[in-house]
Amino acid sequence: MTSPKPMMDLPMDTKNHSCSCGGPAEFVEAQCPTCGEKGARVKVGTVRYHLHTELRADATDKIYGLCLSPDCNVAWYAQDGSHHFTTSQTDTPIWAKADAAPVMACYCNEITKEMVADAVSKKGLRGMEEIILHYRDEMKSMCAVKNPMGRCCTDAFEAMIAEALKDYLACNC
Ligand SMILES: [Zn+2]
């Protein structure tokens, strides 16, 4: 067991104080073995949570990269380059992948990109928190396990709000 990091070493999210999941993504130095991009840094516990049960023991590195390339079938790859897991080895749809279905905006509260678009276009909502509370009684914050990146979905969620707003404003309906 390693001792927990002191608080001052944890990245703080300055954008969203209602979420304590660790702020925006950090990236690993190691590149995805298939597409060569650098993935988001994810701890092994998160990777194990999302893998099919029989594969969990195969996640032996401490740190993984989550490949965010839309057309790459690699989900997580070990930082030490020894192995990787593909999107077919998890039931979690990884939002960044082109074939993700549904595209999740928030894994903790089970909000999809489609729900974000509806809230923006039909309800006139513009904020992440108000959109979550439109669908749910409370905001849950369990990104360390539920999100395949192991951290807060704020960046992806806000990008989906911006995209929905752009589509809405571009349409004459
Ligand atoms: Zn990749």
Backbone and ligand atoms as CSV (ligand in chain L), in Angstrom:
chain,resi,resn,atom,element,x,y,z
A,1,MET,N,N,0.833,-1.208,0.000
A,1,MET,CA,C,0.000,0.000,0.000
A,1,MET,C,C,0.863,1.252,0.000
A,2,THR,N,N,0.590,2.141,-0.904
A,2,THR,CA,C,1.255,3.443,-0.853
A,2,THR,C,C,0.360,4.387,-0.050
A,3,SER,N,N,0.964,5.353,0.584
A,3,SER,CA,C,0.160,6.270,1.386
A,3,SER,C,C,-0.558,7.251,0.452
A,4,PRO,N,N,-1.718,7.741,0.878
A,4,PRO,CA,C,-2.444,8.686,0.011
A,4,PRO,C,C,-1.652,9.964,-0.199
A,5,LYS,N,N,-1.829,10.544,-1.373
A,5,LYS,CA,C,-1.121,11.799,-1.666
A,5,LYS,C,C,-1.654,12.919,-0.789
A,6,PRO,N,N,-0.781,13.830,-0.382
A,6,PRO,CA,C,-1.295,14.995,0.338
A,6,PRO,C,C,-2.198,15.809,-0.584
A,7,MET,N,N,-3.171,16.483,0.003
A,7,MET,CA,C,-4.144,17.232,-0.786
A,7,MET,C,C,-3.517,18.214,-1.765
A,8,MET,N,N,-2.412,18.840,-1.338
A,8,MET,CA,C,-1.833,19.885,-2.183
A,8,MET,C,C,-1.291,19.326,-3.502
A,9,ASP,N,N,-1.077,18.007,-3.564
A,9,ASP,CA,C,-0.597,17.409,-4.807
A,9,ASP,C,C,-1.719,17.076,-5.781
A,10,LEU,N,N,-2.931,17.136,-5.298
A,10,LEU,CA,C,-4.040,16.779,-6.169
A,10,LEU,C,C,-4.408,17.960,-7.050
A,11,PRO,N,N,-4.667,17.695,-8.330
A,11,PRO,CA,C,-5.084,18.790,-9.194
A,11,PRO,C,C,-6.452,19.300,-8.763
A,12,MET,N,N,-6.604,20.596,-8.684
A,12,MET,CA,C,-7.879,21.156,-8.254
A,12,MET,C,C,-8.651,21.682,-9.456
A,13,ASP,N,N,-9.907,21.423,-9.459
A,13,ASP,CA,C,-10.759,21.916,-10.531
A,13,ASP,C,C,-11.276,23.286,-10.131
A,14,THR,N,N,-10.852,24.285,-10.850
A,14,THR,CA,C,-11.252,25.635,-10.478
A,14,THR,C,C,-12.576,26.022,-11.124
A,15,LYS,N,N,-13.037,25.199,-12.070
A,15,LYS,CA,C,-14.244,25.569,-12.795
A,15,LYS,C,C,-15.525,25.130,-12.101
A,16,ASN,N,N,-15.453,24.034,-11.386
A,16,ASN,CA,C,-16.687,23.459,-10.874
A,16,ASN,C,C,-16.507,23.010,-9.436
A,17,HIS,N,N,-16.946,23.831,-8.515
A,17,HIS,CA,C,-16.711,23.529,-7.108
A,17,HIS,C,C,-17.671,22.498,-6.552
A,18,SER,N,N,-18.710,22.177,-7.302
A,18,SER,CA,C,-19.651,21.182,-6.800
A,18,SER,C,C,-19.160,19.768,-7.075
A,19,CYS,N,N,-18.070,19.662,-7.802
A,19,CYS,CA,C,-17.550,18.336,-8.125
A,19,CYS,C,C,-16.135,18.218,-7.575
A,20,SER,N,N,-15.861,17.091,-6.919
A,20,SER,CA,C,-14.570,16.953,-6.242
A,20,SER,C,C,-13.710,15.878,-6.892
A,21,CYS,N,N,-13.893,15.696,-8.192
A,21,CYS,CA,C,-13.276,14.529,-8.831
A,21,CYS,C,C,-11.881,14.753,-9.364
A,22,GLY,N,N,-11.320,15.935,-9.243
A,22,GLY,CA,C,-9.913,16.057,-9.602
A,22,GLY,C,C,-9.593,16.899,-10.808
A,23,GLY,N,N,-10.548,17.613,-11.357
A,23,GLY,CA,C,-10.218,18.584,-12.384
A,23,GLY,C,C,-9.949,18.003,-13.759
A,24,PRO,N,N,-9.419,18.836,-14.652
A,24,PRO,CA,C,-9.247,18.421,-16.040
A,24,PRO,C,C,-8.223,17.301,-16.213
A,25,ALA,N,N,-8.277,16.671,-17.368
A,25,ALA,CA,C,-7.436,15.508,-17.636
A,25,ALA,C,C,-5.954,15.843,-17.653
A,26,GLU,N,N,-5.159,14.907,-17.134
A,26,GLU,CA,C,-3.719,14.945,-17.336
A,26,GLU,C,C,-3.433,13.847,-18.356
A,27,PHE,N,N,-2.329,13.970,-19.065
A,27,PHE,CA,C,-2.017,12.964,-20.072
A,27,PHE,C,C,-0.777,12.169,-19.698
A,28,VAL,N,N,-0.721,10.920,-20.127
A,28,VAL,CA,C,0.469,10.095,-19.879
A,28,VAL,C,C,1.495,10.366,-20.969
A,29,GLU,N,N,2.749,10.131,-20.668
A,29,GLU,CA,C,3.804,10.312,-21.662
A,29,GLU,C,C,3.775,9.193,-22.710
A,30,ALA,N,N,3.385,7.995,-22.266
A,30,ALA,CA,C,3.365,6.848,-23.188
A,30,ALA,C,C,2.277,7.028,-24.242
A,31,GLN,N,N,2.555,6.533,-25.445
A,31,GLN,CA,C,1.589,6.685,-26.538
A,31,GLN,C,C,0.760,5.420,-26.727
A,32,CYS,N,N,-0.423,5.598,-27.224
A,32,CYS,CA,C,-1.284,4.464,-27.545
A,32,CYS,C,C,-0.554,3.573,-28.557
A,33,PRO,N,N,-0.503,2.244,-28.301
A,33,PRO,CA,C,0.247,1.352,-29.193
A,33,PRO,C,C,-0.344,1.267,-30.593
A,34,THR,N,N,-1.584,1.662,-30.771
A,34,THR,CA,C,-2.213,1.552,-32.083
A,34,THR,C,C,-2.208,2.866,-32.854
A,35,CYS,N,N,-2.647,3.959,-32.223
A,35,CYS,CA,C,-2.762,5.220,-32.971
A,35,CYS,C,C,-1.635,6.209,-32.680
A,36,GLY,N,N,-0.854,5.970,-31.622
A,36,GLY,CA,C,0.285,6.829,-31.335
A,36,GLY,C,C,-0.029,8.106,-30.592
A,37,GLU,N,N,-1.299,8.323,-30.260
A,37,GLU,CA,C,-1.661,9.522,-29.492
A,37,GLU,C,C,-1.409,9.285,-28.002
A,38,LYS,N,N,-1.217,10.368,-27.264
A,38,LYS,CA,C,-1.070,10.245,-25.817
A,38,LYS,C,C,-2.444,10.273,-25.159
A,39,GLY,N,N,-2.700,9.269,-24.333
A,39,GLY,CA,C,-4.004,9.153,-23.701
A,39,GLY,C,C,-4.072,9.875,-22.368
A,40,ALA,N,N,-5.299,9.984,-21.845
A,40,ALA,CA,C,-5.523,10.592,-20.529
A,40,ALA,C,C,-5.062,9.614,-19.446
A,41,ARG,N,N,-4.447,10.171,-18.401
A,41,ARG,CA,C,-3.879,9.368,-17.321
A,41,ARG,C,C,-4.997,8.809,-16.434
A,42,VAL,N,N,-4.993,7.499,-16.267
A,42,VAL,CA,C,-6.038,6.827,-15.495
A,42,VAL,C,C,-5.389,5.839,-14.536
A,43,LYS,N,N,-5.891,5.775,-13.318
A,43,LYS,CA,C,-5.362,4.825,-12.340
A,43,LYS,C,C,-5.948,3.440,-12.572
A,44,VAL,N,N,-5.182,2.429,-12.156
A,44,VAL,CA,C,-5.569,1.042,-12.425
A,44,VAL,C,C,-6.930,0.679,-11.843
A,45,GLY,N,N,-7.296,1.253,-10.696
A,45,GLY,CA,C,-8.578,0.918,-10.078
A,45,GLY,C,C,-9.757,1.247,-10.985
A,46,THR,N,N,-9.646,2.373,-11.679
A,46,THR,CA,C,-10.698,2.780,-12.612
A,46,THR,C,C,-10.766,1.801,-13.778
A,47,VAL,N,N,-9.602,1.441,-14.309
A,47,VAL,CA,C,-9.557,0.512,-15.440
A,47,VAL,C,C,-10.216,-0.818,-15.045
A,48,ARG,N,N,-9.855,-1.329,-13.871
A,48,ARG,CA,C,-10.423,-2.611,-13.415
A,48,ARG,C,C,-11.941,-2.534,-13.285
A,49,TYR,N,N,-12.441,-1.419,-12.800
A,49,TYR,CA,C,-13.878,-1.260,-12.604
A,49,TYR,C,C,-14.638,-1.421,-13.926
A,50,HIS,N,N,-14.044,-0.924,-15.004
A,50,HIS,CA,C,-14.744,-0.923,-16.286
A,50,HIS,C,C,-14.512,-2.177,-17.118
A,51,LEU,N,N,-13.457,-2.935,-16.824
A,51,LEU,CA,C,-13.169,-4.135,-17.621
A,51,LEU,C,C,-14.154,-5.248,-17.311
A,52,HIS,N,N,-14.354,-6.119,-18.284
A,52,HIS,CA,C,-15.124,-7.330,-18.019
A,52,HIS,C,C,-14.449,-8.083,-16.867
A,53,THR,N,N,-15.257,-8.672,-16.007
A,53,THR,CA,C,-14.781,-9.282,-14.758
A,53,THR,C,C,-13.568,-10.188,-14.945
A,54,GLU,N,N,-13.598,-11.038,-15.956
A,54,GLU,CA,C,-12.526,-12.032,-16.115
A,54,GLU,C,C,-11.200,-11.391,-16.526
A,55,LEU,N,N,-11.236,-10.104,-16.901
A,55,LEU,CA,C,-10.007,-9.427,-17.348
A,55,LEU,C,C,-9.375,-8.573,-16.251
A,56,ARG,N,N,-10.094,-8.408,-15.152
A,56,ARG,CA,C,-9.631,-7.446,-14.135
A,56,ARG,C,C,-8.252,-7.760,-13.597
A,57,ALA,N,N,-7.952,-9.045,-13.431
A,57,ALA,CA,C,-6.649,-9.437,-12.891
A,57,ALA,C,C,-5.518,-9.163,-13.884
A,58,ASP,N,N,-5.867,-8.948,-15.153
A,58,ASP,CA,C,-4.843,-8.675,-16.165
A,58,ASP,C,C,-4.362,-7.229,-16.134
A,59,ALA,N,N,-5.072,-6.375,-15.432
A,59,ALA,CA,C,-4.662,-4.964,-15.329
A,59,ALA,C,C,-3.612,-4.874,-14.223
A,60,THR,N,N,-2.348,-4.955,-14.601
A,60,THR,CA,C,-1.266,-5.088,-13.626
A,60,THR,C,C,-0.381,-3.859,-13.509
A,61,ASP,N,N,-0.497,-2.907,-14.438
A,61,ASP,CA,C,0.305,-1.680,-14.300
A,61,ASP,C,C,-0.441,-0.736,-13.347
A,62,LYS,N,N,0.247,0.258,-12.806
A,62,LYS,CA,C,-0.417,1.187,-11.874
A,62,LYS,C,C,-1.153,2.286,-12.606
A,63,ILE,N,N,-0.573,2.703,-13.735
A,63,ILE,CA,C,-1.115,3.831,-14.490
A,63,ILE,C,C,-1.376,3.411,-15.939
A,64,TYR,N,N,-2.500,3.846,-16.445
A,64,TYR,CA,C,-2.884,3.558,-17.822
A,64,TYR,C,C,-3.162,4.851,-18.564
A,65,GLY,N,N,-3.108,4.766,-19.885
A,65,GLY,CA,C,-3.573,5.860,-20.720
A,65,GLY,C,C,-4.922,5.451,-21.276
A,66,LEU,N,N,-5.865,6.389,-21.293
A,66,LEU,CA,C,-7.149,6.138,-21.952
A,66,LEU,C,C,-7.057,6.790,-23.322
A,67,CYS,N,N,-7.078,5.972,-24.367
A,67,CYS,CA,C,-6.966,6.521,-25.725
A,67,CYS,C,C,-8.258,7.246,-26.090
A,68,LEU,N,N,-8.141,8.518,-26.500
A,68,LEU,CA,C,-9.314,9.331,-26.811
A,68,LEU,C,C,-9.523,9.511,-28.320
A,69,SER,N,N,-8.723,8.777,-29.129
A,69,SER,CA,C,-8.895,8.891,-30.584
A,69,SER,C,C,-10.202,8.236,-31.012
A,70,PRO,N,N,-11.047,8.963,-31.745
A,70,PRO,CA,C,-12.386,8.441,-32.085
A,70,PRO,C,C,-12.360,7.100,-32.819
A,71,ASP,N,N,-11.373,6.898,-33.708
A,71,ASP,CA,C,-11.404,5.702,-34.543
A,71,ASP,C,C,-10.444,4.603,-34.098
A,72,CYS,N,N,-9.858,4.733,-32.920
A,72,CYS,CA,C,-8.908,3.725,-32.425
A,72,CYS,C,C,-9.671,2.784,-31.488
A,73,ASN,N,N,-9.422,1.479,-31.618
A,73,ASN,CA,C,-10.176,0.531,-30.792
A,73,ASN,C,C,-9.507,0.240,-29.449
A,74,VAL,N,N,-8.410,0.946,-29.166
A,74,VAL,CA,C,-7.779,0.785,-27.858
A,74,VAL,C,C,-8.552,1.634,-26.838
A,75,ALA,N,N,-8.882,1.006,-25.701
A,75,ALA,CA,C,-9.498,1.763,-24.607
A,75,ALA,C,C,-8.355,2.232,-23.700
A,76,TRP,N,N,-7.843,1.338,-22.849
A,76,TRP,CA,C,-6.766,1.698,-21.937
A,76,TRP,C,C,-5.504,0.937,-22.312
A,77,TYR,N,N,-4.347,1.582,-22.204
A,77,TYR,CA,C,-3.074,0.889,-22.429
A,77,TYR,C,C,-2.153,1.170,-21.261
A,78,ALA,N,N,-1.370,0.137,-20.903
A,78,ALA,CA,C,-0.466,0.260,-19.764
A,78,ALA,C,C,0.627,1.268,-20.074
A,79,GLN,N,N,0.952,2.100,-19.080
A,79,GLN,CA,C,1.996,3.104,-19.261
A,79,GLN,C,C,3.341,2.465,-19.583
A,80,ASP,N,N,3.580,1.262,-19.044
A,80,ASP,CA,C,4.865,0.594,-19.297
A,80,ASP,C,C,4.901,-0.119,-20.653
A,81,GLY,N,N,3.839,-0.014,-21.430
A,81,GLY,CA,C,3.833,-0.562,-22.779
A,81,GLY,C,C,3.617,-2.066,-22.863
A,82,SER,N,N,3.342,-2.717,-21.733
A,82,SER,CA,C,3.278,-4.181,-21.728
A,82,SER,C,C,1.977,-4.763,-22.288
A,83,HIS,N,N,0.881,-4.038,-22.196
A,83,HIS,CA,C,-0.395,-4.603,-22.653
A,83,HIS,C,C,-1.430,-3.486,-22.814
A,84,HIS,N,N,-2.531,-3.822,-23.448
A,84,HIS,CA,C,-3.624,-2.855,-23.552
A,84,HIS,C,C,-4.964,-3.579,-23.582
A,85,PHE,N,N,-6.013,-2.818,-23.416
A,85,PHE,CA,C,-7.374,-3.362,-23.479
A,85,PHE,C,C,-8.136,-2.598,-24.553
A,86,THR,N,N,-9.013,-3.319,-25.249
A,86,THR,CA,C,-9.753,-2.684,-26.344
A,86,THR,C,C,-11.168,-2.314,-25.893
A,87,THR,N,N,-11.843,-1.560,-26.729
A,87,THR,CA,C,-13.207,-1.123,-26.398
A,87,THR,C,C,-14.176,-2.306,-26.330
A,88,SER,N,N,-13.806,-3.453,-26.917
A,88,SER,CA,C,-14.690,-4.625,-26.826
A,88,SER,C,C,-14.512,-5.369,-25.503
A,89,GLN,N,N,-13.547,-4.936,-24.688
A,89,GLN,CA,C,-13.312,-5.604,-23.408
A,89,GLN,C,C,-13.926,-4.852,-22.225
A,90,THR,N,N,-14.790,-3.902,-22.547
A,90,THR,CA,C,-15.509,-3.160,-21.511
A,90,THR,C,C,-16.936,-2.938,-21.989
A,91,ASP,N,N,-17.864,-2.867,-21.063
A,91,ASP,CA,C,-19.247,-2.549,-21.428
A,91,ASP,C,C,-19.494,-1.047,-21.370
A,92,THR,N,N,-18.515,-0.294,-20.908
A,92,THR,CA,C,-18.682,1.159,-20.788
A,92,THR,C,C,-18.453,1.816,-22.144
A,93,PRO,N,N,-19.440,2.532,-22.683
A,93,PRO,CA,C,-19.183,3.247,-23.936
A,93,PRO,C,C,-18.279,4.444,-23.654
A,94,ILE,N,N,-17.135,4.498,-24.308
A,94,ILE,CA,C,-16.192,5.594,-24.063
A,94,ILE,C,C,-16.574,6.759,-24.972
A,95,TRP,N,N,-16.970,7.858,-24.326
A,95,TRP,CA,C,-17.605,8.958,-25.052
A,95,TRP,C,C,-16.812,9.472,-26.237
A,96,ALA,N,N,-15.479,9.363,-26.164
A,96,ALA,CA,C,-14.640,9.936,-27.218
A,96,ALA,C,C,-14.618,9.082,-28.490
A,97,LYS,N,N,-15.088,7.846,-28.382
A,97,LYS,CA,C,-15.012,6.942,-29.538
A,97,LYS,C,C,-16.181,7.163,-30.499
A,98,ALA,N,N,-15.879,7.055,-31.795
A,98,ALA,CA,C,-16.885,7.326,-32.821
A,98,ALA,C,C,-18.089,6.401,-32.699
A,99,ASP,N,N,-17.870,5.161,-32.233
A,99,ASP,CA,C,-18.991,4.211,-32.174
A,99,ASP,C,C,-19.603,4.093,-30.774
A,100,ALA,N,N,-19.307,5.023,-29.884
A,100,ALA,CA,C,-19.876,4.973,-28.533
A,100,ALA,C,C,-21.398,5.114,-28.606
A,101,ALA,N,N,-22.104,4.221,-27.944
A,101,ALA,CA,C,-23.570,4.290,-27.934
A,101,ALA,C,C,-24.093,3.809,-26.588
A,102,PRO,N,N,-24.768,4.660,-25.825
A,102,PRO,CA,C,-24.941,6.077,-26.131
A,102,PRO,C,C,-23.667,6.860,-25.818
A,103,VAL,N,N,-23.578,8.102,-26.316
A,103,VAL,CA,C,-22.484,8.983,-25.925
A,103,VAL,C,C,-22.862,9.581,-24.566
A,104,MET,N,N,-22.055,9.299,-23.549
A,104,MET,CA,C,-22.371,9.783,-22.213
A,104,MET,C,C,-21.757,11.154,-21.981
A,105,ALA,N,N,-22.548,12.054,-21.420
A,105,ALA,CA,C,-22.019,13.350,-21.000
A,105,ALA,C,C,-21.527,13.229,-19.565
A,106,CYS,N,N,-22.295,12.527,-18.730
A,106,CYS,CA,C,-21.929,12.350,-17.328
A,106,CYS,C,C,-22.257,10.920,-16.918
A,107,TYR,N,N,-21.215,10.186,-16.555
A,107,TYR,CA,C,-21.387,8.776,-16.200
A,107,TYR,C,C,-21.996,8.622,-14.810
A,108,CYS,N,N,-21.669,9.514,-13.890
A,108,CYS,CA,C,-22.161,9.402,-12.510
A,108,CYS,C,C,-23.666,9.541,-12.454
A,109,ASN,N,N,-24.195,10.467,-13.225
A,109,ASN,CA,C,-25.620,10.770,-13.173
A,109,ASN,C,C,-26.374,10.217,-14.379
A,110,GLU,N,N,-25.658,9.466,-15.196
A,110,GLU,CA,C,-26.239,8.832,-16.381
A,110,GLU,C,C,-27.003,9.814,-17.255
A,111,ILE,N,N,-26.272,10.827,-17.688
A,111,ILE,CA,C,-26.807,11.831,-18.607
A,111,ILE,C,C,-26.123,11.627,-19.960
A,112,THR,N,N,-26.919,11.482,-21.015
A,112,THR,CA,C,-26.343,11.277,-22.343
A,112,THR,C,C,-26.234,12.604,-23.099
A,113,LYS,N,N,-25.450,12.561,-24.168
A,113,LYS,CA,C,-25.294,13.734,-25.024
A,113,LYS,C,C,-26.651,14.175,-25.583
A,114,GLU,N,N,-27.491,13.202,-25.899
A,114,GLU,CA,C,-28.820,13.500,-26.414
A,114,GLU,C,C,-29.672,14.242,-25.368
A,115,MET,N,N,-29.540,13.825,-24.118
A,115,MET,CA,C,-30.276,14.501,-23.041
A,115,MET,C,C,-29.778,15.932,-22.876
A,116,VAL,N,N,-28.464,16.142,-23.031
A,116,VAL,CA,C,-27.902,17.498,-22.957
A,116,VAL,C,C,-28.495,18.345,-24.080
A,117,ALA,N,N,-28.530,17.791,-25.295
A,117,ALA,CA,C,-29.049,18.532,-26.450
A,117,ALA,C,C,-30.519,18.911,-26.240
A,118,ASP,N,N,-31.296,17.979,-25.686
A,118,ASP,CA,C,-32.710,18.257,-25.411
A,118,ASP,C,C,-32.879,19.377,-24.387
A,119,ALA,N,N,-32.086,19.298,-23.317
A,119,ALA,CA,C,-32.182,20.292,-22.249
A,119,ALA,C,C,-31.814,21.677,-22.769
A,120,VAL,N,N,-30.833,21.727,-23.668
A,120,VAL,CA,C,-30.396,23.004,-24.234
A,120,VAL,C,C,-31.434,23.548,-25.211
A,121,SER,N,N,-31.932,22.700,-26.111
A,121,SER,CA,C,-32.816,23.202,-27.161
A,121,SER,C,C,-34.269,23.334,-26.717
A,122,LYS,N,N,-34.732,22.406,-25.878
A,122,LYS,CA,C,-36.163,22.418,-25.521
A,122,LYS,C,C,-36.453,23.090,-24.184
A,123,LYS,N,N,-35.464,23.083,-23.284
A,123,LYS,CA,C,-35.715,23.653,-21.953
A,123,LYS,C,C,-34.956,24.955,-21.724
A,124,GLY,N,N,-34.090,25.307,-22.661
A,124,GLY,CA,C,-33.340,26.549,-22.522
A,124,GLY,C,C,-32.281,26.522,-21.438
A,125,LEU,N,N,-31.844,25.322,-21.062
A,125,LEU,CA,C,-30.832,25.223,-20.001
A,125,LEU,C,C,-29.434,25.384,-20.599
A,126,ARG,N,N,-28.516,25.955,-19.810
A,126,ARG,CA,C,-27.179,26.247,-20.329
A,126,ARG,C,C,-26.051,25.772,-19.430
A,127,GLY,N,N,-26.363,25.342,-18.222
A,127,GLY,CA,C,-25.301,24.966,-17.284
A,127,GLY,C,C,-25.317,23.481,-16.977
A,128,MET,N,N,-24.143,22.926,-16.709
A,128,MET,CA,C,-24.027,21.502,-16.412
A,128,MET,C,C,-24.865,21.099,-15.195
A,129,GLU,N,N,-24.746,21.885,-14.121
A,129,GLU,CA,C,-25.453,21.529,-12.902
A,129,GLU,C,C,-26.976,21.596,-13.096
A,130,GLU,N,N,-27.447,22.635,-13.766
A,130,GLU,CA,C,-28.901,22.750,-13.962
A,130,GLU,C,C,-29.415,21.667,-14.888
A,131,ILE,N,N,-28.595,21.245,-15.829
A,131,ILE,CA,C,-29.022,20.165,-16.725
A,131,ILE,C,C,-29.109,18.844,-15.951
A,132,ILE,N,N,-28.111,18.563,-15.131
A,132,ILE,CA,C,-28.154,17.322,-14.328
A,132,ILE,C,C,-29.368,17.346,-13.402
A,133,LEU,N,N,-29.595,18.478,-12.746
A,133,LEU,CA,C,-30.704,18.562,-11.787
A,133,LEU,C,C,-32.078,18.611,-12.470
A,134,HIS,N,N,-32.084,18.902,-13.756
A,134,HIS,CA,C,-33.322,18.822,-14.523
A,134,HIS,C,C,-33.772,17.353,-14.646
A,135,TYR,N,N,-32.794,16.452,-14.759
A,135,TYR,CA,C,-33.106,15.034,-14.935
A,135,TYR,C,C,-33.047,14.224,-13.630
A,136,ARG,N,N,-32.262,14.679,-12.670
A,136,ARG,CA,C,-32.016,13.882,-11.463
A,136,ARG,C,C,-32.346,14.685,-10.211
A,137,ASP,N,N,-32.646,13.973,-9.137
A,137,ASP,CA,C,-32.980,14.628,-7.868
A,137,ASP,C,C,-31.759,15.233,-7.197
A,138,GLU,N,N,-30.603,14.624,-7.432
A,138,GLU,CA,C,-29.378,15.129,-6.807
A,138,GLU,C,C,-28.214,14.890,-7.766
A,139,MET,N,N,-27.126,15.625,-7.549
A,139,MET,CA,C,-25.926,15.426,-8.355
A,139,MET,C,C,-25.025,14.428,-7.672
A,140,LYS,N,N,-24.726,13.343,-8.355
A,140,LYS,CA,C,-23.786,12.368,-7.790
A,140,LYS,C,C,-22.406,12.636,-8.350
A,141,SER,N,N,-21.405,12.339,-7.551
A,141,SER,CA,C,-20.039,12.598,-7.953
A,141,SER,C,C,-19.189,11.369,-7.659
A,142,MET,N,N,-19.169,10.455,-8.619
A,142,MET,CA,C,-18.420,9.209,-8.430
A,142,MET,C,C,-17.496,8.954,-9.606
A,143,CYS,N,N,-16.983,10.063,-10.163
A,143,CYS,CA,C,-16.218,9.981,-11.400
A,143,CYS,C,C,-14.959,9.135,-11.283
A,144,ALA,N,N,-14.394,9.042,-10.081
A,144,ALA,CA,C,-13.143,8.299,-9.922
A,144,ALA,C,C,-13.313,6.854,-10.377
A,145,VAL,N,N,-14.502,6.327,-10.240
A,145,VAL,CA,C,-14.735,4.982,-10.764
A,145,VAL,C,C,-15.631,4.993,-11.998
A,146,LYS,N,N,-16.710,5.741,-11.969
A,146,LYS,CA,C,-17.727,5.627,-13.021
A,146,LYS,C,C,-17.286,6.148,-14.384
A,147,ASN,N,N,-16.496,7.215,-14.370
A,147,ASN,CA,C,-16.033,7.766,-15.644
A,147,ASN,C,C,-14.824,6.950,-16.109
A,148,PRO,N,N,-14.794,6.508,-17.378
A,148,PRO,CA,C,-13.662,5.688,-17.842
A,148,PRO,C,C,-12.331,6.431,-17.818
A,149,MET,N,N,-12.377,7.751,-17.626
A,149,MET,CA,C,-11.149,8.535,-17.489
A,149,MET,C,C,-10.802,8.699,-16.014
A,150,GLY,N,N,-11.711,8.300,-15.130
A,150,GLY,CA,C,-11.434,8.356,-13.697
A,150,GLY,C,C,-11.460,9.755,-13.122
A,151,ARG,N,N,-12.013,10.680,-13.833
A,151,ARG,CA,C,-12.125,12.043,-13.314
A,151,ARG,C,C,-13.369,12.717,-13.870
A,152,CYS,N,N,-13.534,13.929,-13.443
A,152,CYS,CA,C,-14.758,14.651,-13.719
A,152,CYS,C,C,-15.039,14.819,-15.211
A,153,CYS,N,N,-16.298,14.709,-15.559
A,153,CYS,CA,C,-16.711,14.826,-16.951
A,153,CYS,C,C,-16.957,16.275,-17.360
A,154,THR,N,N,-16.635,17.252,-16.494
A,154,THR,CA,C,-16.967,18.650,-16.755
A,154,THR,C,C,-16.558,19.134,-18.152
A,155,ASP,N,N,-15.326,18.844,-18.562
A,155,ASP,CA,C,-14.852,19.347,-19.860
A,155,ASP,C,C,-15.675,18.785,-21.017
A,156,ALA,N,N,-15.885,17.464,-20.994
A,156,ALA,CA,C,-16.645,16.825,-22.069
A,156,ALA,C,C,-18.093,17.303,-22.045
A,157,PHE,N,N,-18.635,17.434,-20.845
A,157,PHE,CA,C,-20.028,17.863,-20.677
A,157,PHE,C,C,-20.204,19.277,-21.228
A,158,GLU,N,N,-19.290,20.170,-20.876
A,158,GLU,CA,C,-19.407,21.557,-21.329
A,158,GLU,C,C,-19.227,21.673,-22.841
A,159,ALA,N,N,-18.368,20.797,-23.395
A,159,ALA,CA,C,-18.202,20.799,-24.853
A,159,ALA,C,C,-19.509,20.368,-25.522
A,160,MET,N,N,-20.225,19.426,-24.880
A,160,MET,CA,C,-21.503,18.975,-25.444
A,160,MET,C,C,-22.570,20.059,-25.343
A,161,ILE,N,N,-22.549,20.839,-24.266
A,161,ILE,CA,C,-23.487,21.960,-24.137
A,161,ILE,C,C,-23.210,22.974,-25.256
A,162,ALA,N,N,-21.928,23.283,-25.459
A,162,ALA,CA,C,-21.550,24.266,-26.484
A,162,ALA,C,C,-21.959,23.790,-27.871
A,163,GLU,N,N,-21.764,22.503,-28.126
A,163,GLU,CA,C,-22.115,21.946,-29.430
A,163,GLU,C,C,-23.641,21.987,-29.637
A,164,ALA,N,N,-24.374,21.617,-28.588
A,164,ALA,CA,C,-25.840,21.613,-28.677
A,164,ALA,C,C,-26.367,23.028,-28.909
A,165,LEU,N,N,-25.736,23.991,-28.235
A,165,LEU,CA,C,-26.156,25.382,-28.357
A,165,LEU,C,C,-25.893,25.895,-29.771
A,166,LYS,N,N,-24.757,25.519,-30.326
A,166,LYS,CA,C,-24.387,25.916,-31.669
A,166,LYS,C,C,-25.387,25.337,-32.686
A,167,ASP,N,N,-25.702,24.049,-32.508
A,167,ASP,CA,C,-26.682,23.397,-33.402
A,167,ASP,C,C,-28.043,24.068,-33.274
A,168,TYR,N,N,-28.416,24.378,-32.041
A,168,TYR,CA,C,-29.719,24.988,-31.787
A,168,TYR,C,C,-29.823,26.360,-32.440
A,169,LEU,N,N,-28.747,27.143,-32.305
A,169,LEU,CA,C,-28.764,28.498,-32.856
A,169,LEU,C,C,-28.692,28.482,-34.382
A,170,ALA,N,N,-28.113,27.400,-34.931
A,170,ALA,CA,C,-27.964,27.306,-36.385
A,170,ALA,C,C,-29.260,26.844,-37.043
A,171,CYS,N,N,-30.170,26.315,-36.233
A,171,CYS,CA,C,-31.389,25.732,-36.780
A,171,CYS,C,C,-32.535,26.721,-36.640
A,172,ASN,N,N,-33.456,26.722,-37.599
A,172,ASN,CA,C,-34.547,27.685,-37.588
A,172,ASN,C,C,-35.782,27.221,-36.826
A,173,CYS,N,N,-35.660,26.070,-36.164
A,173,CYS,CA,C,-36.852,25.511,-35.505
A,173,CYS,C,C,-37.182,26.234,-34.199
L,1,ZN,ZN,ZN,-5.365,4.811,-29.752
